[in-house]
Every structure is written in C-alpha cells, then in structure tokens.
Amino acid sequence: MSAITRDEVAHLARLSRLALHEDELDQLAAQLDEIISAVAKVQEVAQGDIPPTSHALPLTNVYRPDEDLPGLSPDQALAGAPAVEDQRFRVPQILGEDQ
C-alpha cells in the first residue's frame, strides 16, 4: 500500500473544511499513513474462516426472573425530601410564570 501524501491530506482537509498549517499537513500525513498501515495488517490477519467477534472472551448474560415487589408509599417516598407540597416533591421554579 502506498503512503498517504501531503497533498492527499491537504485535499482531505479542504473537504473537511479544516484549516491546517503546513507543519500539520506533514505530521498528519505520517500519522494517517501509520493508521492505514495498521488497518491493512489487521485486514491481512482477518481471514474468512475466523468469525467476527465483539469481545475477546465469550460473554454470557445472567438473567433473573422478574419479581413483583411492593414500591414505596407516597409518605415513604417523600420522607427524605427537603420540601413537600400537596404530596409532591417541591422543587425550585426554573421557568417563568407565563411559560
């Protein structure tokens, strides 16, 4: 695979509407070339007989049956609230009266 050139980086920068300085073009060309080389190495290793995986180790989910448990009563839920009004949590107003 050929190395990515400085002109190609400049072209990509223009397409992306990025303003890059001259020294950034050289630096990014080298970095992008390394990235492309690394991806090419991975593609060489990834043969058709190797199934794709999302994790290195197999994962299993642990499920439990759903249980219907009683919830809190309104009094229990509001017991720790700093302010209560009409069986509701009282919070500071964030919108104006007209909204």
C-alpha positions in Angstrom: 0.0 0.0 0.0 1.4 3.4 -0.9 2.0 6.1 1.7 -0.6 8.8 2.0 0.8 12.0 0.6 0.9 15.5 1.9 -1.3 16.6 -1.0 -3.9 14.0 -0.1 -4.0 15.2 3.5 -4.5 18.8 2.2 -7.3 17.6 -0.1 -9.0 15.8 2.8 -8.6 18.9 5.0 -10.2 21.0 2.3 -13.1 18.6 2.0 -13.5 18.5 5.8 -13.2 22.3 5.9 -10.2 22.1 8.3 -7.7 24.9 8.2 -4.3 23.1 8.7 -0.9 24.7 8.8 1.9 23.5 6.6 3.6 21.6 9.5 0.4 19.9 10.5 0.0 18.5 6.9 3.3 16.7 7.2 2.6 15.5 10.7 -0.9 14.2 9.8 0.4 12.6 6.6 2.8 10.5 8.7 0.1 9.7 11.3 -2.5 8.7 8.8 0.0 6.5 7.0 0.6 4.6 10.2 -3.1 4.2 10.8 -3.7 2.9 7.3 -0.8 0.5 7.6 -2.2 -0.8 10.9 -5.6 -1.3 9.4 -4.0 -3.1 6.4 -2.2 -5.5 8.9 -5.5 -6.3 10.6 -7.2 -7.0 7.3 -4.4 -9.4 6.4 -5.0 -11.4 9.6 -8.7 -11.4 9.4 -9.3 -14.4 7.2 -12.7 -15.7 6.1 -12.5 -18.7 8.4 -12.3 -16.5 11.5 -15.7 -15.4 12.8 -16.0 -11.8 13.8 -16.3 -11.2 17.5 -17.1 -8.2 19.7 -15.2 -9.5 22.7 -12.0 -11.5 23.2 -13.8 -13.8 25.7 -17.3 -15.2 25.4 -19.8 -13.4 27.5 -23.0 -14.7 29.0 -25.8 -12.7 30.5 -27.1 -13.6 33.9 -30.8 -13.3 34.0 -33.1 -13.5 36.9 -36.9 -13.8 36.9 -38.8 -10.5 37.3 -40.4 -10.3 40.7 -43.3 -8.0 41.6 -42.2 -6.2 44.7 -44.1 -3.6 46.6 -43.0 0.0 46.0 -42.8 2.9 48.4 -45.9 4.6 49.7 -46.1 8.3 49.0 -45.3 9.1 52.6 -42.2 6.8 52.5 -41.0 8.3 49.1 -41.4 11.9 50.4 -40.0 11.2 53.9 -36.4 12.3 52.9 -37.5 15.2 50.7 -36.3 18.7 51.7 -39.6 20.2 50.7 -43.1 18.7 50.1 -46.2 20.3 48.7 -49.6 18.5 48.0 -48.0 15.0 48.3 -45.3 16.0 45.7 -41.7 16.9 45.8 -41.3 20.7 45.9 -38.6 22.0 43.6 -37.4 25.5 42.7 -39.1 27.1 39.8 -36.9 27.2 36.7 -39.4 28.7 34.2 -41.3 31.9 34.3 -44.9 32.1 35.3 -46.0 32.7 31.7 -44.4 29.5 30.4 
